[in-house]
Amino acid sequence: MKLLRFVLRLMLVVPLIVFGLLCVGLVYPLLRPKSRAWLNRTWSRCLMAACGLRVVFKGEPRMSGPVLLVANHVSWIDIFVLNSARATSFVAKSEIRSWPVIGWLVAGAGTLFIERGQRHAVHAMGESMLARFKQGDAVGLFPEGTTSDGFELRPFHASLFEPARAAAVEIQPVALRFLQHGKRSGFAAFVGEETLVANLWRVMGTTGLSVEVVFLPVLATKHADGTLPTRLELSHQARDAIQAVL
């Protein structure tokens, strides 16, 4: 049954991916930002459904204007789940660009790739994020820097909170809670030395997977005395908010 389920879902996913690649290469350059965002959101929802993943949104996402979405990181799924709510340009490690198919799709959708370990990488990424904020876009950040099983949070890297802080852009924490048959589960987590193909086989071959996308209140932009929080304080606030609902 697992093999049959995987094959049937693959028959749905492959045409969606081909359509997505065609959109990225041919259609996106011709569309206005609103139309591109609608297509990105709709396509991401269809992809998650074809993979057998049910997405449940909770809370109130910021649906317009610039915002930094800060989320815990569990899987390659996360990017498409959050794009299902609002088209978002994600900050991702440069290695993802080389992933077959998924790398091409997220690159074409506007992902911002950071060269980890490069001397000027954080500064260059900050400039790219500010440019997206000026366009009124949402930028997504996984400040753990790597994936986890979805139950515990790793420490947050605070450096990429600075562009949003400096530009007075709202920062909204988002908790991703993966479940299987209604119970919290790390089944879909893409961690360790597992390959992308192995994770796809496991996710697309099972049943009952869902993810709750919990949009938490926007972080306060000022302290009670009117002073601005530091990027480290903002990272701690975001981490505490997410950890509280995991």
Secondary structure, 3 states (H helix, E strand, C coil): CHHHHHHHHHHHHHHHHHHHHHHHHHHHHHCCHHHHHHHHHHHHHHHHHHCCCEEEEEECCCCCCCEEEEECCCCCHHHHHHHCCCCEEEEEEHHHHHCCCHHHHHHHCCCEEECCCCCCHHHHHHHHHHHHHHCCCEEEECCCCCCCCCCCCCCCCCHHHHHHHHCCCEEEEEEEEEEECCEECCCCCCCCCCCHHHHHHHHHCCCCEEEEEEECCCCCCCCCCCCCCCHHHHHHHHHHHHHCCC
